[in-house]
Amino acid sequence: MTAQAQTESVMSDALFSCVYRWINGHTINEIDTIAAMQRHKHEDPLSLLATRLKSVSPGNTGYDRMCDQGYIQTDNDKQREKRTELVLEYITPESLNGLLADTDRLNRLFPPEPTITRRTKLPMSVGSVGYDARQDYVIKGYLPALSLCSIYGPSGSYKSFLAVSWACHIASGKTWSGKRVSSGAVLYVVGEGGIGVPRRIKAWEKVYNGDKPLTSLYLVNRPVFPVRHQEVDEVLLAVQNVQEATGLKVELIVLDTLARCFGGSDENDARDMGAFIEGCDTIKRKAGATVLVVHHSGKDEAKGARGSSAFRAALDAEFNIKREDENKALVLTCTKMKDAEEPQRCAYDLRTTELFHDEDDELISSLVVMDAPREVKENDPALAGVTRLSDNHVALWQSIRSRTAKGEACTRALLRDDLKVVLGEENVRKGFGRWLDKLKSEGLIGIDGENITPLNSD
């Protein structure tokens, strides 16, 4: 056996570790040096090398002397060269190269550290995975589960009557407009105070519940302000109390109205509205419920709900409510449905229901939304007899009539611009072509390239 082969075969793992660390500028493990000296006790080169490596350290040799000898505080190449020269005083270059080429031994004594990949906390999925997940609803087709929704309209449009109707149907588990509901408890924030909401609930109980009280619909008899953290906590505590009292999960939380629950903030300020939305989202997430906000129209009803557009952008579903002429009826139009088809525009009648006689023997009554949908009775004679019209179709028709009546150009591009102001850019982008086709198929308009002409114009 050659001297090189003998050196490679008899050098202990402890001494090998010391040599490898020394040459590569690492601190030598004291346990390894002691083990190497015990393993190599005879006066041979390996024993002398072990002793030398134990002695060569800043603690034994002295820091300044180590620097002078070039073992530390110099560039890496020179440091490695000097340290290698020390080892070669005891073994041949061939032996050293053979030792350092022993990858099996290197991997055994100095296993590579496992690569730790940090994992994001962001929820991720791949491609179309989840496309067939079931969409859960509080009211199927109308109020998605775990969502932020709104109904808006002018004063006197019966919007709060609709909110009460939805709340009662969910609290009782009764279908609404033929649609399945997710039965559960409801928390209704009566921000505008008064006795109107309790009377509306009582009227509903008389018509739909055999005059039996709803025991899973709870009222908060003052406004709450989602922009304030302590108010959010109070709402969540109320949710917990209701669930403990009823044994039912709270499925719906109604804030009636946004104006009363906005505190002293500015509805038109995007930052204030952002804080309100954040509070509503926190309530929604922690309560595991849908939050329904009752809101007012702006001064120009055609431009949608009042205040910052940030609110509408944050909604999962939005509905416009208006009265049907002077009838005791409301028209319900979906103006946004984020992840599903918009339900058809329909009218719902309201029934007067007698409640009691007061101390002056005057009859006190209230109204109940009857959940039987019907076609909307249109004012425009040209639309009489046209079925399945949405507010989007009506808005387009009115824009066409208005432009031609004024002698203005009436093109696809101009009509799109008109409707974007009223219905929102995304809604127009998705539906404009369908609305135009509907009016054409009903014989209401003629289309010549880009130009649109009403055919039933007076």
C-alpha positions as CSV (number, residue, x, y, z in Angstrom):
1,M,0.0,0.0,0.0
2,T,1.4,3.4,-0.9
3,A,1.9,6.2,1.7
4,Q,-0.9,8.1,0.0
5,A,-3.3,5.2,0.2
6,Q,-2.2,4.5,3.8
7,T,-2.8,8.1,4.8
8,E,-6.3,8.2,3.2
9,S,-7.3,4.9,4.8
10,V,-6.0,5.5,8.3
11,M,-6.9,9.2,8.8
12,S,-9.8,9.2,11.3
13,D,-13.0,11.0,10.7
14,A,-12.2,13.3,13.6
15,L,-8.8,14.4,12.0
16,F,-10.4,14.6,8.6
17,S,-13.0,17.0,10.0
18,C,-10.3,19.1,11.5
19,V,-8.2,19.3,8.3
20,Y,-11.3,20.1,6.2
21,R,-12.4,22.9,8.5
22,W,-8.9,24.3,8.9
23,I,-8.2,24.5,5.1
24,N,-11.6,26.1,4.4
25,G,-11.2,28.8,7.1
26,H,-13.8,27.4,9.6
27,T,-13.4,27.1,13.3
28,I,-12.1,23.7,14.3
29,N,-14.4,21.7,16.6
30,E,-12.5,21.2,19.9
31,I,-14.2,17.8,20.4
32,D,-12.8,16.7,17.0
33,T,-9.2,17.8,17.8
34,I,-9.3,15.9,21.1
35,A,-10.8,12.8,19.4
36,A,-8.1,13.0,16.7
37,M,-5.3,13.2,19.2
38,Q,-6.7,10.2,21.1
39,R,-7.0,8.2,17.8
40,H,-3.5,9.1,16.5
41,K,-1.3,8.6,19.6
42,H,1.9,7.4,18.0
43,E,4.6,9.7,16.8
44,D,3.6,9.5,13.1
45,P,2.7,12.4,10.7
46,L,-1.1,12.1,11.5
47,S,-0.5,12.3,15.2
48,L,1.8,15.4,14.8
49,L,-0.8,17.0,12.5
50,A,-3.5,16.5,15.1
51,T,-1.4,18.1,17.7
52,R,-0.4,21.0,15.5
53,L,-4.0,21.7,14.5
54,K,-5.0,21.8,18.2
55,S,-2.3,24.3,18.9
56,V,-3.0,26.6,16.0
57,S,-5.8,28.8,17.2
58,P,-6.1,32.5,18.2
59,G,-6.3,31.3,21.8
60,N,-3.1,29.3,21.7
61,T,-1.0,30.9,19.0
62,G,-2.2,34.5,19.5
63,Y,-4.3,36.6,17.3
64,D,-1.6,38.8,16.0
65,R,0.7,35.9,15.2
66,M,-2.1,34.1,13.3
67,C,-2.5,37.3,11.3
68,D,1.3,37.6,10.6
69,Q,1.4,34.0,9.4
70,G,-1.5,34.6,7.0
71,Y,-3.9,32.2,8.6
72,I,-6.6,34.9,9.3
73,Q,-7.4,38.4,8.2
74,T,-6.3,38.0,4.6
75,D,-8.1,37.3,1.3
76,N,-9.5,33.8,1.0
77,D,-7.1,32.5,-1.6
78,K,-4.0,33.5,0.4
79,Q,-5.5,32.2,3.6
80,R,-6.3,28.8,2.0
81,E,-2.8,28.6,0.5
82,K,-1.2,29.3,3.9
83,R,-3.4,26.8,5.8
84,T,-2.8,24.2,3.1
85,E,1.0,24.7,3.5
86,L,0.7,23.8,7.2
87,V,-1.1,20.5,6.4
88,L,1.4,19.6,3.7
89,E,4.2,19.7,6.3
90,Y,2.7,16.4,7.5
91,I,1.1,14.7,4.5
92,T,1.8,14.7,0.8
93,P,-0.1,16.8,-1.7
94,E,-1.4,13.6,-3.3
95,S,-2.7,12.3,0.0
96,L,-4.4,15.7,0.7
97,N,-6.0,15.8,-2.7
98,G,-7.2,12.2,-2.3
99,L,-8.8,13.0,1.0
100,L,-10.5,16.2,-0.2
101,A,-11.8,14.2,-3.3
102,D,-13.6,11.7,-1.0
103,T,-17.1,13.0,-1.6
104,D,-18.8,10.1,0.2
105,R,-16.9,11.0,3.3
106,L,-17.5,14.7,2.9
107,N,-21.2,14.2,2.5
108,R,-21.3,11.9,5.5
109,L,-19.4,14.3,7.8
110,F,-20.7,17.5,6.3
111,P,-24.2,16.7,5.0
112,P,-25.7,19.6,3.0
113,E,-28.2,21.6,4.9
114,P,-31.7,21.0,3.7
115,T,-33.2,23.8,1.7
116,I,-36.1,25.3,3.6
117,T,-38.6,26.9,1.3
118,R,-40.8,29.5,2.9
119,R,-44.5,29.0,2.3
120,T,-46.7,31.9,1.6
121,K,-49.7,32.4,3.8
122,L,-51.7,33.6,0.8
123,P,-54.5,31.2,-0.2
124,M,-53.7,29.9,-3.6
125,S,-55.2,27.4,-6.1
126,V,-54.2,26.1,-9.5
127,G,-56.0,27.1,-12.7
128,S,-59.7,26.1,-12.8
129,V,-59.6,24.1,-9.6
130,G,-62.8,24.9,-7.6
131,Y,-64.8,26.0,-10.7
132,D,-67.6,23.6,-9.7
133,A,-67.7,24.7,-6.0
134,R,-71.3,25.2,-4.9
135,Q,-72.3,28.9,-4.4
136,D,-74.0,29.1,-1.1
137,Y,-76.8,31.6,-0.5
138,V,-78.7,33.2,2.3
139,I,-81.5,33.7,-0.2
140,K,-80.8,31.7,-3.3
141,G,-80.1,33.8,-6.3
142,Y,-80.3,37.0,-4.3
143,L,-78.1,37.2,-1.2
144,P,-74.9,35.1,-1.4
145,A,-73.6,33.6,1.9
146,L,-70.7,35.3,3.6
147,S,-71.1,38.4,1.5
148,L,-71.5,42.2,1.7
149,C,-74.7,43.3,0.0
150,S,-76.8,46.4,-0.3
151,I,-80.3,47.5,-1.2
152,Y,-80.7,51.2,-2.1
153,G,-83.4,53.5,-3.2
154,P,-85.0,56.9,-2.5
155,S,-87.0,57.7,0.6
156,G,-90.4,56.0,0.5
157,S,-89.3,53.3,-1.9
158,Y,-90.1,50.5,0.6
159,K,-86.5,49.4,0.9
160,S,-86.7,48.9,4.6
161,F,-89.9,46.9,4.1
162,L,-87.9,44.6,1.8
163,A,-85.1,44.3,4.3
164,V,-87.6,43.3,7.0
165,S,-89.2,40.8,4.6
166,W,-85.8,39.1,3.8
167,A,-84.9,39.1,7.5
168,C,-88.2,37.5,8.5
169,H,-88.1,34.8,5.8
170,I,-84.5,33.8,6.8
171,A,-85.4,33.8,10.6
172,S,-88.4,31.6,9.9
173,G,-86.8,29.4,7.2
174,K,-89.6,30.1,4.8
175,T,-88.8,30.5,1.1
176,W,-88.8,34.0,-0.4
177,S,-90.2,34.5,-3.9
178,G,-90.0,30.7,-4.3
179,K,-86.3,30.7,-3.5
180,R,-84.7,28.6,-0.8
181,V,-83.3,30.4,2.2
182,S,-80.6,29.5,4.7
183,S,-82.6,29.3,7.9
184,G,-80.9,30.9,10.9
185,A,-80.9,33.8,13.3
186,V,-80.9,37.4,12.1
187,L,-79.5,40.5,13.8
188,Y,-81.2,43.7,12.6
189,V,-79.6,47.1,13.4
190,V,-82.5,49.6,13.6
191,G,-80.3,52.6,12.9
192,E,-83.2,55.0,12.2
193,G,-84.9,54.0,15.5
194,G,-88.7,54.3,16.1
195,I,-91.4,51.6,16.1
196,G,-91.6,51.1,12.4
197,V,-89.5,47.9,12.2
198,P,-91.2,46.1,15.1
199,R,-94.6,46.9,13.5
200,R,-93.4,45.6,10.1
201,I,-92.2,42.4,11.7
202,K,-95.6,42.0,13.5
203,A,-97.4,42.5,10.2
204,W,-95.2,39.8,8.6
205,E,-95.9,37.5,11.5
206,K,-99.7,37.9,11.0
207,V,-99.5,37.3,7.3
208,Y,-96.8,34.6,7.1
209,N,-96.4,33.0,10.5
210,G,-99.9,32.5,11.9
211,D,-99.4,35.5,14.2
212,K,-96.7,33.6,16.1
213,P,-93.7,35.6,17.2
214,L,-90.4,35.2,15.5
215,T,-87.9,34.2,18.2
216,S,-84.8,34.1,16.1
217,L,-84.9,37.7,14.8
218,Y,-83.2,40.2,17.2
219,L,-83.1,44.0,16.9
220,V,-80.4,46.4,17.9
221,N,-82.2,49.5,18.8
222,R,-79.5,52.1,18.0
223,P,-77.1,52.7,15.2
224,V,-73.7,50.9,15.2
225,F,-70.6,52.3,13.6
226,P,-68.4,49.8,11.8
227,V,-65.7,52.4,11.4
228,R,-65.0,52.0,15.1
229,H,-63.2,48.9,16.4
230,Q,-65.1,48.8,19.7
231,E,-68.4,49.0,17.8
232,V,-67.4,46.1,15.6
233,D,-66.6,44.1,18.8
234,E,-70.0,45.0,20.2
235,V,-71.8,43.7,17.1
236,L,-69.8,40.5,17.3
237,L,-70.7,40.1,21.0
238,A,-74.3,40.6,20.1
239,V,-74.0,37.9,17.4
240,Q,-72.6,35.5,20.0
241,N,-75.4,36.4,22.5
242,V,-78.1,35.7,19.8
243,Q,-76.5,32.4,18.9
244,E,-76.3,31.3,22.5
245,A,-80.0,32.4,23.1
246,T,-81.4,30.7,20.0
247,G,-79.0,27.8,19.4
248,L,-78.9,29.0,15.8
249,K,-76.1,30.4,13.6
250,V,-76.6,34.1,12.7
251,E,-77.0,34.1,8.9
252,L,-77.8,37.7,8.2
253,I,-76.9,41.1,9.8
254,V,-78.8,44.1,8.6
255,L,-77.5,47.7,8.9
256,D,-80.5,50.0,8.4
257,T,-79.3,52.5,7.2
258,L,-75.8,53.3,6.0
259,A,-76.3,57.0,6.7
260,R,-77.2,56.3,10.4
261,C,-74.4,53.8,10.8
262,F,-71.7,56.0,9.3
263,G,-71.3,58.2,12.4
264,G,-69.7,61.6,11.7
265,S,-67.8,60.4,8.7
266,D,-68.2,61.6,5.1
267,E,-70.0,59.2,2.8
268,N,-68.3,60.8,-0.2
269,D,-64.8,60.4,1.2
270,A,-63.2,57.2,-0.2
271,R,-61.1,56.8,3.0
272,D,-64.0,57.1,5.3
273,M,-66.0,54.7,3.1
274,G,-63.0,52.4,3.1
275,A,-63.0,52.3,6.9
276,F,-66.8,51.5,6.9
277,I,-66.2,48.7,4.4
278,E,-63.4,47.3,6.4
279,G,-65.6,47.2,9.5
280,C,-68.4,45.5,7.6
281,D,-65.9,42.9,6.2
282,T,-64.6,42.2,9.7
283,I,-68.1,41.6,11.0
284,K,-68.9,39.4,8.0
285,R,-65.8,37.4,8.4
286,K,-65.8,36.9,12.1
287,A,-69.5,36.3,12.4
288,G,-69.6,34.1,9.3
289,A,-72.7,35.9,8.2
290,T,-74.0,38.0,5.2
291,V,-74.1,41.8,5.9
292,L,-76.9,43.7,4.2
293,V,-76.7,47.5,4.2
294,V,-79.8,49.5,3.5
295,H,-78.8,52.7,1.7
296,H,-80.2,55.8,0.0
297,S,-80.1,56.9,-3.6
298,G,-78.1,60.0,-4.5
299,K,-79.8,63.3,-5.5
300,D,-79.7,62.1,-9.1
301,E,-81.3,58.7,-8.7
302,A,-80.1,57.7,-12.2
303,K,-76.5,57.7,-10.9
304,G,-77.1,55.0,-8.3
305,A,-76.5,55.0,-4.5
306,R,-75.3,57.9,-2.6
307,G,-71.7,58.5,-1.6
308,S,-68.3,57.1,-2.6
309,S,-68.2,54.6,-5.5
310,A,-65.8,52.5,-3.3
311,F,-68.9,51.1,-1.5
312,R,-70.5,49.7,-4.7
313,A,-67.1,48.3,-5.8
314,A,-66.8,46.3,-2.5
315,L,-70.3,44.8,-2.8
316,D,-71.0,41.2,-3.8
317,A,-74.6,42.1,-4.7
318,E,-76.5,45.3,-5.0
319,F,-80.2,45.9,-5.6
320,N,-82.1,49.1,-6.6
321,I,-85.5,49.6,-5.0
322,K,-88.1,52.0,-6.3
323,R,-91.9,52.4,-6.1
324,E,-94.0,51.3,-9.0
325,D,-95.8,54.6,-9.7
326,E,-98.2,55.3,-6.9
327,N,-99.0,51.7,-6.3
328,K,-98.3,49.9,-3.1
329,A,-95.6,48.0,-4.9
330,L,-91.9,48.0,-5.2
331,V,-89.7,47.2,-8.2
332,L,-86.6,45.1,-7.3
333,T,-83.7,45.4,-9.8
334,C,-80.4,43.7,-9.4
335,T,-77.7,46.3,-10.3
336,K,-74.7,44.0,-9.4
337,M,-74.3,40.3,-8.8
338,K,-70.6,39.5,-8.6
339,D,-70.4,35.8,-9.1
340,A,-73.7,34.7,-10.6
341,E,-76.5,35.7,-13.0
342,E,-78.5,38.7,-12.1
343,P,-82.1,37.8,-11.0
344,Q,-84.9,39.1,-13.2
345,R,-86.3,42.5,-12.5
346,C,-89.7,42.1,-10.8
347,A,-92.4,44.0,-8.9
348,Y,-93.7,43.0,-5.5
349,D,-96.9,44.2,-4.0
350,L,-97.3,45.3,-0.4
351,R,-100.4,44.4,1.6
352,T,-101.8,46.6,4.4
353,T,-102.1,44.5,7.6
354,E,-104.1,45.7,10.6
355,L,-102.2,45.4,13.9
356,F,-104.2,46.9,16.8
357,H,-106.2,49.9,18.0
358,D,-104.5,52.5,20.0
359,E,-105.8,54.4,23.1
360,D,-107.8,56.6,20.8
361,D,-109.3,53.6,19.1
362,E,-107.5,54.4,15.9
363,L,-106.5,51.5,13.8
364,I,-102.7,51.0,13.6
365,S,-101.5,49.0,10.5
366,S,-98.4,48.3,8.6
367,L,-97.3,46.9,5.2
368,V,-96.0,43.5,4.3
369,V,-94.0,42.7,1.2
370,M,-95.8,39.8,-0.6
371,D,-93.1,37.6,-2.0
372,A,-95.0,36.7,-5.2
373,P,-93.1,38.3,-8.1
374,R,-94.9,39.8,-11.1
375,E,-94.1,41.8,-14.2
376,V,-93.4,45.5,-13.7
377,K,-96.1,47.9,-14.9
378,E,-94.2,50.2,-17.2
379,N,-95.1,53.9,-17.6
380,D,-93.9,54.2,-21.2
381,P,-96.7,53.1,-23.6
382,A,-94.1,51.8,-26.0
383,L,-93.0,49.3,-23.5
384,A,-96.5,48.0,-22.7
385,G,-96.7,44.3,-23.4
386,V,-93.0,43.8,-23.5
387,T,-92.0,41.1,-21.1
388,R,-88.9,40.3,-19.2
389,L,-87.6,43.9,-19.2
390,S,-84.9,44.8,-16.7
391,D,-84.0,48.3,-15.6
392,N,-81.0,48.0,-17.9
393,H,-83.3,47.6,-20.9
394,V,-85.4,50.5,-19.7
395,A,-82.4,52.7,-19.1
396,L,-81.1,52.0,-22.6
397,W,-84.6,52.7,-24.1
398,Q,-84.9,56.0,-22.2
399,S,-81.4,57.1,-23.4
400,I,-82.3,56.3,-27.0
401,R,-85.7,58.2,-26.7
402,S,-84.0,61.2,-24.9
403,R,-81.3,61.6,-27.6
404,T,-83.6,61.4,-30.5
405,A,-86.1,63.8,-28.9
406,K,-83.4,66.3,-28.5
407,G,-82.1,65.8,-32.1
408,E,-78.8,64.5,-30.8
409,A,-76.7,61.8,-32.4
410,C,-77.7,58.3,-31.2
411,T,-74.8,55.8,-31.7
412,R,-73.7,52.7,-29.9
413,A,-70.7,54.6,-28.5
414,L,-72.7,57.5,-27.2
415,L,-75.3,55.2,-25.6
416,R,-72.6,53.2,-23.9
417,D,-71.2,56.4,-22.4
418,D,-74.7,57.4,-21.2
419,L,-75.3,54.1,-19.5
420,K,-71.8,53.9,-17.9
421,V,-72.8,56.8,-15.8
422,V,-76.0,55.2,-14.7
423,L,-75.3,51.5,-14.6
424,G,-71.5,51.3,-14.2
425,E,-68.8,50.5,-16.7
426,E,-68.4,46.8,-15.9
427,N,-72.2,46.2,-16.1
428,V,-72.4,48.0,-19.5
429,R,-69.4,46.2,-20.9
430,K,-71.0,42.8,-20.1
431,G,-74.6,43.5,-21.0
432,F,-74.8,46.3,-23.6
433,G,-75.0,44.0,-26.6
434,R,-77.7,41.8,-25.0
435,W,-79.8,44.8,-24.1
436,L,-79.6,46.2,-27.6
437,D,-80.6,42.8,-29.1
438,K,-83.6,42.6,-26.7
439,L,-84.9,46.0,-27.8
440,K,-84.4,45.2,-31.5
441,S,-86.1,41.8,-31.2
442,E,-89.1,43.5,-29.6
443,G,-89.4,45.9,-32.5
444,L,-88.5,48.9,-30.4
445,I,-85.4,50.0,-32.3
446,G,-83.8,49.9,-35.7
447,I,-80.0,49.5,-36.1
448,D,-78.1,50.9,-39.1
449,G,-74.4,50.3,-38.5
450,E,-73.5,52.4,-35.5
451,N,-76.8,54.4,-35.5
452,I,-79.8,53.5,-33.4
453,T,-83.3,54.7,-34.1
454,P,-86.5,54.2,-32.0
455,L,-89.3,52.7,-34.0
456,N,-92.1,53.3,-31.6
457,S,-91.3,57.0,-30.9
458,D,-94.2,59.4,-30.7
